[in-house]
Amino acid sequence: MRRLGHSSPAAALLYQHAADDRDAEIARALDAMLGAASESWDDDPDRDD
């Protein structure tokens, strides 16, 4: 409710589906970013493990 700026629980429930969709979209974007960073790290020839 607070994150979306709704002043009442009723308003928050009315638009809850939009927040759920957005949360999934954010999770997919973060997963893609972390996957790309991990691949970059694995391909770094200067990295000494």
N, CA, C and O atoms as a Tripos MOL2 file, in Angstrom:
@<TRIPOS>MOLECULE
protein
  196   195    49     0     0
PROTEIN
NO_CHARGES

@<TRIPOS>ATOM
      1 N           0.8330   -1.1840    0.0000 N.3       1 MET1
      2 CA          0.0000    0.0000    0.0000 C.3       1 MET1
      3 C           0.8800    1.2510    0.0000 C.2       1 MET1
      4 O           0.6740    2.1560   -0.8080 O.2       1 MET1
      5 N           1.8430    1.2990    0.8900 N.am      2 ARG2
      6 CA          2.7150    2.4680    0.9950 C.3       2 ARG2
      7 C           3.5760    2.6220   -0.2650 C.2       2 ARG2
      8 O           3.7730    3.7330   -0.7570 O.2       2 ARG2
      9 N           4.0830    1.5060   -0.7770 N.am      3 ARG3
     10 CA          4.9710    1.5620   -1.9450 C.3       3 ARG3
     11 C           4.2540    2.1360   -3.1570 C.2       3 ARG3
     12 O           4.8580    2.8690   -3.9400 O.2       3 ARG3
     13 N           2.9870    1.8170   -3.3220 N.am      4 LEU4
     14 CA          2.2380    2.3140   -4.4720 C.3       4 LEU4
     15 C           1.5670    3.6540   -4.2070 C.2       4 LEU4
     16 O           0.9900    4.2450   -5.1200 O.2       4 LEU4
     17 N           1.6340    4.1430   -2.9750 N.am      5 GLY5
     18 CA          1.1000    5.4550   -2.6590 C.3       5 GLY5
     19 C          -0.3990    5.4950   -2.4120 C.2       5 GLY5
     20 O          -1.0110    6.5580   -2.5030 O.2       5 GLY5
     21 N          -0.9980    4.3480   -2.1020 N.am      6 HIS6
     22 CA         -2.4390    4.3250   -1.8340 C.3       6 HIS6
     23 C          -2.7090    4.7360   -0.3910 C.2       6 HIS6
     24 O          -1.9640    4.3890    0.5250 O.2       6 HIS6
     25 N          -3.7860    5.4780   -0.2200 N.am      7 SER7
     26 CA         -4.1050    5.9840    1.1160 C.3       7 SER7
     27 C          -4.9770    5.0370    1.9190 C.2       7 SER7
     28 O          -5.1620    5.2410    3.1180 O.2       7 SER7
     29 N          -5.5170    4.0010    1.2810 N.am      8 SER8
     30 CA         -6.3730    3.0610    2.0060 C.3       8 SER8
     31 C          -6.1110    1.6410    1.5250 C.2       8 SER8
     32 O          -5.6830    1.4310    0.3910 O.2       8 SER8
     33 N          -6.3690    0.6710    2.3920 N.am      9 PRO9
     34 CA         -6.2000   -0.7270    1.9890 C.3       9 PRO9
     35 C          -7.1170   -1.1100    0.8250 C.2       9 PRO9
     36 O          -6.7420   -1.9310   -0.0110 O.2       9 PRO9
     37 N          -8.2960   -0.5310    0.7670 N.am     10 ALA10
     38 CA         -9.2260   -0.8440   -0.3240 C.3      10 ALA10
     39 C          -8.6350   -0.4420   -1.6760 C.2      10 ALA10
     40 O          -8.7450   -1.1860   -2.6510 O.2      10 ALA10
     41 N          -8.0190    0.7160   -1.7310 N.am     11 ALA11
     42 CA         -7.3970    1.1650   -2.9790 C.3      11 ALA11
     43 C          -6.2090    0.2650   -3.3310 C.2      11 ALA11
     44 O          -6.0060   -0.0700   -4.4990 O.2      11 ALA11
     45 N          -5.4410   -0.1190   -2.3390 N.am     12 ALA12
     46 CA         -4.2880   -0.9820   -2.5810 C.3      12 ALA12
     47 C          -4.7420   -2.3270   -3.1440 C.2      12 ALA12
     48 O          -4.1240   -2.8410   -4.0760 O.2      12 ALA12
     49 N          -5.7980   -2.8970   -2.6010 N.am     13 LEU13
     50 CA         -6.2940   -4.1800   -3.0850 C.3      13 LEU13
     51 C          -6.8230   -4.0830   -4.5050 C.2      13 LEU13
     52 O          -6.7040   -5.0300   -5.2830 O.2      13 LEU13
     53 N          -7.4000   -2.9550   -4.8410 N.am     14 LEU14
     54 CA         -7.9500   -2.7630   -6.1780 C.3      14 LEU14
     55 C          -6.8680   -2.8610   -7.2440 C.2      14 LEU14
     56 O          -7.1190   -3.3610   -8.3400 O.2      14 LEU14
     57 N          -5.6680   -2.3880   -6.9290 N.am     15 TYR15
     58 CA         -4.5780   -2.3510   -7.9020 C.3      15 TYR15
     59 C          -3.4530   -3.3420   -7.5890 C.2      15 TYR15
     60 O          -2.3630   -3.2300   -8.1520 O.2      15 TYR15
     61 N          -3.6980   -4.2930   -6.7130 N.am     16 GLN16
     62 CA         -2.6640   -5.2290   -6.2960 C.3      16 GLN16
     63 C          -2.1070   -6.0280   -7.4720 C.2      16 GLN16
     64 O          -0.9150   -6.3330   -7.4940 O.2      16 GLN16
     65 N          -2.9380   -6.3680   -8.4390 N.am     17 HIS17
     66 CA         -2.4660   -7.1510   -9.5850 C.3      17 HIS17
     67 C          -1.3670   -6.4160  -10.3560 C.2      17 HIS17
     68 O          -0.4440   -7.0460  -10.8730 O.2      17 HIS17
     69 N          -1.4610   -5.1120  -10.4350 N.am     18 ALA18
     70 CA         -0.4450   -4.3320  -11.1430 C.3      18 ALA18
     71 C           0.8940   -4.4220  -10.4210 C.2      18 ALA18
     72 O           1.9390   -4.5220  -11.0630 O.2      18 ALA18
     73 N           0.8720   -4.3880   -9.1090 N.am     19 ALA19
     74 CA          2.1090   -4.4890   -8.3340 C.3      19 ALA19
     75 C           2.7220   -5.8750   -8.4870 C.2      19 ALA19
     76 O           3.9410   -6.0070   -8.5980 O.2      19 ALA19
     77 N           1.8850   -6.9060   -8.4940 N.am     20 ASP20
     78 CA          2.3990   -8.2660   -8.6590 C.3      20 ASP20
     79 C           3.0830   -8.4230  -10.0150 C.2      20 ASP20
     80 O           4.1530   -9.0250  -10.1050 O.2      20 ASP20
     81 N           2.4730   -7.8880  -11.0630 N.am     21 ASP21
     82 CA          3.0680   -7.9540  -12.3970 C.3      21 ASP21
     83 C           4.3870   -7.1970  -12.4330 C.2      21 ASP21
     84 O           5.3590   -7.6670  -13.0250 O.2      21 ASP21
     85 N           4.4240   -6.0410  -11.8090 N.am     22 ARG22
     86 CA          5.6340   -5.2240  -11.8000 C.3      22 ARG22
     87 C           6.7440   -5.9050  -10.9980 C.2      22 ARG22
     88 O           7.9120   -5.8570  -11.3860 O.2      22 ARG22
     89 N           6.3820   -6.5330   -9.8870 N.am     23 ASP23
     90 CA          7.3790   -7.2540   -9.0890 C.3      23 ASP23
     91 C           8.0190   -8.3700   -9.9170 C.2      23 ASP23
     92 O           9.2320   -8.5680   -9.8540 O.2      23 ASP23
     93 N           7.2160   -9.0950  -10.6900 N.am     24 ALA24
     94 CA          7.7430  -10.1670  -11.5340 C.3      24 ALA24
     95 C           8.6550   -9.6000  -12.6220 C.2      24 ALA24
     96 O           9.6890  -10.1860  -12.9410 O.2      24 ALA24
     97 N           8.2680   -8.4640  -13.1840 N.am     25 GLU25
     98 CA          9.0900   -7.8220  -14.2100 C.3      25 GLU25
     99 C          10.4420   -7.3800  -13.6400 C.2      25 GLU25
    100 O          11.4790   -7.5640  -14.2780 O.2      25 GLU25
    101 N          10.4230   -6.8090  -12.4590 N.am     26 ILE26
    102 CA         11.6590   -6.3810  -11.8020 C.3      26 ILE26
    103 C          12.5420   -7.5850  -11.4910 C.2      26 ILE26
    104 O          13.7570   -7.5270  -11.6790 O.2      26 ILE26
    105 N          11.9420   -8.6690  -11.0190 N.am     27 ALA27
    106 CA         12.7130   -9.8740  -10.7110 C.3      27 ALA27
    107 C          13.3810  -10.4310  -11.9650 C.2      27 ALA27
    108 O          14.5420  -10.8380  -11.9140 O.2      27 ALA27
    109 N          12.6670  -10.4550  -13.0880 N.am     28 ARG28
    110 CA         13.2570  -10.9440  -14.3330 C.3      28 ARG28
    111 C          14.4250  -10.0590  -14.7750 C.2      28 ARG28
    112 O          15.4540  -10.5650  -15.2230 O.2      28 ARG28
    113 N          14.2650   -8.7470  -14.6520 N.am     29 ALA29
    114 CA         15.3290   -7.8220  -15.0540 C.3      29 ALA29
    115 C          16.5650   -7.9920  -14.1710 C.2      29 ALA29
    116 O          17.6880   -7.9940  -14.6760 O.2      29 ALA29
    117 N          16.3710   -8.1330  -12.8710 N.am     30 LEU30
    118 CA         17.5020   -8.3350  -11.9640 C.3      30 LEU30
    119 C          18.1960   -9.6600  -12.2470 C.2      30 LEU30
    120 O          19.4240   -9.7400  -12.2120 O.2      30 LEU30
    121 N          17.4210  -10.6900  -12.5240 N.am     31 ASP31
    122 CA         17.9990  -11.9890  -12.8510 C.3      31 ASP31
    123 C          18.8610  -11.8930  -14.1030 C.2      31 ASP31
    124 O          19.9580  -12.4500  -14.1510 O.2      31 ASP31
    125 N          18.3680  -11.1870  -15.1130 N.am     32 ALA32
    126 CA         19.1340  -11.0190  -16.3510 C.3      32 ALA32
    127 C          20.4190  -10.2370  -16.0920 C.2      32 ALA32
    128 O          21.4740  -10.5820  -16.6240 O.2      32 ALA32
    129 N          20.3370   -9.1850  -15.2770 N.am     33 MET33
    130 CA         21.5230   -8.3900  -14.9680 C.3      33 MET33
    131 C          22.5520   -9.2170  -14.2050 C.2      33 MET33
    132 O          23.7460   -9.1550  -14.5000 O.2      33 MET33
    133 N          22.0950   -9.9850  -13.2330 N.am     34 LEU34
    134 CA         23.0230  -10.7980  -12.4450 C.3      34 LEU34
    135 C          23.6230  -11.9140  -13.2930 C.2      34 LEU34
    136 O          24.7940  -12.2540  -13.1260 O.2      34 LEU34
    137 N          22.8400  -12.4840  -14.1920 N.am     35 GLY35
    138 CA         23.3560  -13.5150  -15.0760 C.3      35 GLY35
    139 C          24.4330  -12.9560  -15.9860 C.2      35 GLY35
    140 O          25.4580  -13.6030  -16.2010 O.2      35 GLY35
    141 N          24.2180  -11.7670  -16.5210 N.am     36 ALA36
    142 CA         25.2030  -11.1290  -17.3950 C.3      36 ALA36
    143 C          26.4730  -10.7960  -16.6130 C.2      36 ALA36
    144 O          27.5790  -10.9660  -17.1240 O.2      36 ALA36
    145 N          26.3200  -10.3290  -15.3910 N.am     37 ALA37
    146 CA         27.4910  -10.0000  -14.5700 C.3      37 ALA37
    147 C          28.2720  -11.2570  -14.2330 C.2      37 ALA37
    148 O          29.5030  -11.2390  -14.2290 O.2      37 ALA37
    149 N          27.5810  -12.3330  -13.9540 N.am     38 SER38
    150 CA         28.2310  -13.5950  -13.6330 C.3      38 SER38
    151 C          28.9950  -14.1370  -14.8360 C.2      38 SER38
    152 O          30.1190  -14.6190  -14.6950 O.2      38 SER38
    153 N          28.3880  -14.0570  -16.0200 N.am     39 GLU39
    154 CA         29.0580  -14.5150  -17.2340 C.3      39 GLU39
    155 C          30.2990  -13.6740  -17.5080 C.2      39 GLU39
    156 O          31.3420  -14.2000  -17.8990 O.2      39 GLU39
    157 N          30.1820  -12.3860  -17.3060 N.am     40 SER40
    158 CA         31.3180  -11.4820  -17.5040 C.3      40 SER40
    159 C          32.4460  -11.8340  -16.5480 C.2      40 SER40
    160 O          33.6140  -11.8390  -16.9390 O.2      40 SER40
    161 N          32.1100  -12.1240  -15.3130 N.am     41 TRP41
    162 CA         33.0870  -12.4820  -14.2910 C.3      41 TRP41
    163 C          33.7810  -13.7870  -14.6720 C.2      41 TRP41
    164 O          34.9960  -13.9170  -14.5260 O.2      41 TRP41
    165 N          32.9950  -14.7600  -15.1660 N.am     42 ASP42
    166 CA         33.5560  -16.0630  -15.5430 C.3      42 ASP42
    167 C          34.4870  -15.9560  -16.7430 C.2      42 ASP42
    168 O          35.4150  -16.7550  -16.8710 O.2      42 ASP42
    169 N          34.2590  -14.9880  -17.6220 N.am     43 ASP43
    170 CA         35.0510  -14.8350  -18.8350 C.3      43 ASP43
    171 C          36.2590  -13.9140  -18.6620 C.2      43 ASP43
    172 O          36.9930  -13.6910  -19.6240 O.2      43 ASP43
    173 N          36.4810  -13.3830  -17.4810 N.am     44 ASP44
    174 CA         37.5550  -12.4270  -17.2310 C.3      44 ASP44
    175 C          38.9060  -13.1480  -17.2150 C.2      44 ASP44
    176 O          39.1750  -13.9120  -16.2890 O.2      44 ASP44
    177 N          39.7590  -12.9230  -18.2190 N.am     45 PRO45
    178 CA         41.0450  -13.6190  -18.2650 C.3      45 PRO45
    179 C          42.0250  -13.1600  -17.1890 C.2      45 PRO45
    180 O          42.9670  -13.8820  -16.8630 O.2      45 PRO45
    181 N          41.8130  -11.9770  -16.6390 N.am     46 ASP46
    182 CA         42.7130  -11.4580  -15.6010 C.3      46 ASP46
    183 C          42.3620  -11.9780  -14.2160 C.2      46 ASP46
    184 O          43.1110  -11.7720  -13.2610 O.2      46 ASP46
    185 N          41.2330  -12.6460  -14.1100 N.am     47 ARG47
    186 CA         40.7840  -13.1530  -12.8150 C.3      47 ARG47
    187 C          41.6150  -14.3720  -12.4450 C.2      47 ARG47
    188 O          41.8000  -15.2710  -13.2660 O.2      47 ARG47
    189 N          42.1090  -14.4090  -11.2370 N.am     48 ASP48
    190 CA         42.9510  -15.5060  -10.7820 C.3      48 ASP48
    191 C          42.2660  -16.2100   -9.6160 C.2      48 ASP48
    192 O          42.2480  -15.6970   -8.4970 O.2      48 ASP48
    193 N          41.6970  -17.4000   -9.8850 N.am     49 ASP49
    194 CA         41.0400  -18.1800   -8.8290 C.3      49 ASP49
    195 C          41.9180  -19.3120   -8.3750 C.2      49 ASP49
    196 O          41.5320  -20.0780   -7.4920 O.2      49 ASP49
@<TRIPOS>BOND
     1     1     2 1
     2     2     3 1
     3     3     4 2
     4     3     5 am
     5     5     6 1
     6     6     7 1
     7     7     8 2
     8     7     9 am
     9     9    10 1
    10    10    11 1
    11    11    12 2
    12    11    13 am
    13    13    14 1
    14    14    15 1
    15    15    16 2
    16    15    17 am
    17    17    18 1
    18    18    19 1
    19    19    20 2
    20    19    21 am
    21    21    22 1
    22    22    23 1
    23    23    24 2
    24    23    25 am
    25    25    26 1
    26    26    27 1
    27    27    28 2
    28    27    29 am
    29    29    30 1
    30    30    31 1
    31    31    32 2
    32    31    33 am
    33    33    34 1
    34    34    35 1
    35    35    36 2
    36    35    37 am
    37    37    38 1
    38    38    39 1
    39    39    40 2
    40    39    41 am
    41    41    42 1
    42    42    43 1
    43    43    44 2
    44    43    45 am
    45    45    46 1
    46    46    47 1
    47    47    48 2
    48    47    49 am
    49    49    50 1
    50    50    51 1
    51    51    52 2
    52    51    53 am
    53    53    54 1
    54    54    55 1
    55    55    56 2
    56    55    57 am
    57    57    58 1
    58    58    59 1
    59    59    60 2
    60    59    61 am
    61    61    62 1
    62    62    63 1
    63    63    64 2
    64    63    65 am
    65    65    66 1
    66    66    67 1
    67    67    68 2
    68    67    69 am
    69    69    70 1
    70    70    71 1
    71    71    72 2
    72    71    73 am
    73    73    74 1
    74    74    75 1
    75    75    76 2
    76    75    77 am
    77    77    78 1
    78    78    79 1
    79    79    80 2
    80    79    81 am
    81    81    82 1
    82    82    83 1
    83    83    84 2
    84    83    85 am
    85    85    86 1
    86    86    87 1
    87    87    88 2
    88    87    89 am
    89    89    90 1
    90    90    91 1
    91    91    92 2
    92    91    93 am
    93    93    94 1
    94    94    95 1
    95    95    96 2
    96    95    97 am
    97    97    98 1
    98    98    99 1
    99    99   100 2
   100    99   101 am
   101   101   102 1
   102   102   103 1
   103   103   104 2
   104   103   105 am
   105   105   106 1
   106   106   107 1
   107   107   108 2
   108   107   109 am
   109   109   110 1
   110   110   111 1
   111   111   112 2
   112   111   113 am
   113   113   114 1
   114   114   115 1
   115   115   116 2
   116   115   117 am
   117   117   118 1
   118   118   119 1
   119   119   120 2
   120   119   121 am
   121   121   122 1
   122   122   123 1
   123   123   124 2
   124   123   125 am
   125   125   126 1
   126   126   127 1
   127   127   128 2
   128   127   129 am
   129   129   130 1
   130   130   131 1
   131   131   132 2
   132   131   133 am
   133   133   134 1
   134   134   135 1
   135   135   136 2
   136   135   137 am
   137   137   138 1
   138   138   139 1
   139   139   140 2
   140   139   141 am
   141   141   142 1
   142   142   143 1
   143   143   144 2
   144   143   145 am
   145   145   146 1
   146   146   147 1
   147   147   148 2
   148   147   149 am
   149   149   150 1
   150   150   151 1
   151   151   152 2
   152   151   153 am
   153   153   154 1
   154   154   155 1
   155   155   156 2
   156   155   157 am
   157   157   158 1
   158   158   159 1
   159   159   160 2
   160   159   161 am
   161   161   162 1
   162   162   163 1
   163   163   164 2
   164   163   165 am
   165   165   166 1
   166   166   167 1
   167   167   168 2
   168   167   169 am
   169   169   170 1
   170   170   171 1
   171   171   172 2
   172   171   173 am
   173   173   174 1
   174   174   175 1
   175   175   176 2
   176   175   177 am
   177   177   178 1
   178   178   179 1
   179   179   180 2
   180   179   181 am
   181   181   182 1
   182   182   183 1
   183   183   184 2
   184   183   185 am
   185   185   186 1
   186   186   187 1
   187   187   188 2
   188   187   189 am
   189   189   190 1
   190   190   191 1
   191   191   192 2
   192   191   193 am
   193   193   194 1
   194   194   195 1
   195   195   196 2
@<TRIPOS>SUBSTRUCTURE
     1 MET1         2 RESIDUE 1 A MET
     2 ARG2         6 RESIDUE 1 A ARG
     3 ARG3        10 RESIDUE 1 A ARG
     4 LEU4        14 RESIDUE 1 A LEU
     5 GLY5        18 RESIDUE 1 A GLY
     6 HIS6        22 RESIDUE 1 A HIS
     7 SER7        26 RESIDUE 1 A SER
     8 SER8        30 RESIDUE 1 A SER
     9 PRO9        34 RESIDUE 1 A PRO
    10 ALA10       38 RESIDUE 1 A ALA
    11 ALA11       42 RESIDUE 1 A ALA
    12 ALA12       46 RESIDUE 1 A ALA
    13 LEU13       50 RESIDUE 1 A LEU
    14 LEU14       54 RESIDUE 1 A LEU
    15 TYR15       58 RESIDUE 1 A TYR
    16 GLN16       62 RESIDUE 1 A GLN
    17 HIS17       66 RESIDUE 1 A HIS
    18 ALA18       70 RESIDUE 1 A ALA
    19 ALA19       74 RESIDUE 1 A ALA
    20 ASP20       78 RESIDUE 1 A ASP
    21 ASP21       82 RESIDUE 1 A ASP
    22 ARG22       86 RESIDUE 1 A ARG
    23 ASP23       90 RESIDUE 1 A ASP
    24 ALA24       94 RESIDUE 1 A ALA
    25 GLU25       98 RESIDUE 1 A GLU
    26 ILE26      102 RESIDUE 1 A ILE
    27 ALA27      106 RESIDUE 1 A ALA
    28 ARG28      110 RESIDUE 1 A ARG
    29 ALA29      114 RESIDUE 1 A ALA
    30 LEU30      118 RESIDUE 1 A LEU
    31 ASP31      122 RESIDUE 1 A ASP
    32 ALA32      126 RESIDUE 1 A ALA
    33 MET33      130 RESIDUE 1 A MET
    34 LEU34      134 RESIDUE 1 A LEU
    35 GLY35      138 RESIDUE 1 A GLY
    36 ALA36      142 RESIDUE 1 A ALA
    37 ALA37      146 RESIDUE 1 A ALA
    38 SER38      150 RESIDUE 1 A SER
    39 GLU39      154 RESIDUE 1 A GLU
    40 SER40      158 RESIDUE 1 A SER
    41 TRP41      162 RESIDUE 1 A TRP
    42 ASP42      166 RESIDUE 1 A ASP
    43 ASP43      170 RESIDUE 1 A ASP
    44 ASP44      174 RESIDUE 1 A ASP
    45 PRO45      178 RESIDUE 1 A PRO
    46 ASP46      182 RESIDUE 1 A ASP
    47 ARG47      186 RESIDUE 1 A ARG
    48 ASP48      190 RESIDUE 1 A ASP
    49 ASP49      194 RESIDUE 1 A ASP
